Amino acid sequence: MFLPSIHIDLRKPEFAGLRNIWRNDYCSICKQLRDHIEHSSDGFIHTSNGTHIQVRSKYARDSSGNYHPIYSNVYGRYVSNKNRAFYFQKQFVYDIRRMSGLY
């Protein structure tokens, strides 16, 4: 399903709450990723969620069919066996539709 586009201008009062949500999501996800690296049984990062943003595996392989693991210079080891990507969760769509006043 395709919805009409919504221009999000964070300077407008109706979208002011997004900046706080995204800041909180970023801080929470950073904490979750550190916790996974330092305390999970495999030492790898796993899916991490905020209110609007999610970090999860990308499942993209290169032309030779290989994943690209993530190496951390901070930890001196691999922290993921495949690529990761940022995604917006469906709550983001619900919130911007509500905030825009168009729906």
C-alpha positions in Angstrom: 0.0 0.0 0.0 1.3 3.4 -0.9 0.3 6.5 1.1 0.7 10.1 0.1 4.1 11.6 1.0 4.4 13.8 4.1 7.1 16.4 4.4 8.5 16.3 7.9 10.0 19.6 8.9 11.3 19.3 12.4 11.1 23.0 12.8 7.3 22.9 12.7 5.5 22.5 16.0 3.5 19.4 14.9 6.7 17.4 14.3 8.7 18.7 17.3 8.2 15.4 19.2 9.9 13.4 16.5 13.3 14.8 17.4 13.0 13.7 21.0 11.7 10.3 20.0 14.7 9.8 17.6 17.2 11.1 20.1 15.8 8.6 22.7 15.8 5.8 20.2 19.4 6.5 19.3 20.6 6.5 22.9 18.5 3.4 23.7 19.8 1.5 20.7 23.4 2.4 21.4 23.0 1.0 25.0 21.3 -2.2 23.7 24.1 -2.8 21.2 26.8 -2.3 23.8 24.9 -4.7 26.1 24.7 -7.3 23.4 28.4 -7.1 22.6 29.4 -7.2 26.2 26.9 -9.7 27.7 25.2 -11.9 25.0 26.4 -15.5 24.8 27.8 -15.1 21.3 29.1 -11.5 21.8 27.3 -10.3 18.7 24.9 -7.5 18.3 21.2 -8.5 17.9 18.0 -6.7 16.9 17.6 -3.5 18.9 14.4 -1.5 19.0 13.4 2.0 19.8 10.0 3.6 19.4 10.5 4.4 15.7 13.9 3.0 14.8 15.1 -0.5 14.7 18.6 -1.9 14.0 18.6 -5.5 12.6 20.4 -7.7 10.2 20.4 -6.6 6.6 20.6 -10.1 5.0 22.3 -8.6 2.0 24.9 -10.7 0.3 27.5 -9.4 -2.1 27.8 -10.7 -5.7 29.7 -13.7 -4.5 27.0 -14.7 -2.1 28.9 -13.7 1.1 27.8 -11.6 4.1 30.1 -8.9 5.4 30.8 -9.3 9.2 31.3 -6.2 11.3 34.7 -5.8 13.0 35.0 -3.5 16.0 38.3 -1.8 16.6 37.0 -0.9 20.1 36.5 -4.5 21.1 39.2 -6.0 18.8 36.9 -8.7 17.4 33.9 -9.3 15.2 30.6 -8.1 16.7 28.3 -9.3 14.0 28.4 -12.1 11.4 26.4 -10.0 8.9 25.6 -6.4 7.9 23.2 -4.3 10.0 20.8 -1.6 8.8 18.5 1.0 10.4 14.8 0.6 9.7 11.7 2.7 10.6 9.1 0.7 12.5 5.4 0.9 11.6 4.8 3.1 14.7 6.7 5.8 12.8 4.1 5.8 10.1 1.3 5.9 12.6 2.8 8.8 14.4 3.7 11.0 11.4 0.2 10.4 10.0 -1.3 11.6 13.3 1.2 14.5 13.7 0.6 15.8 10.2 -3.1 16.1 10.7 -3.7 14.8 7.2 -5.4 11.6 8.2 
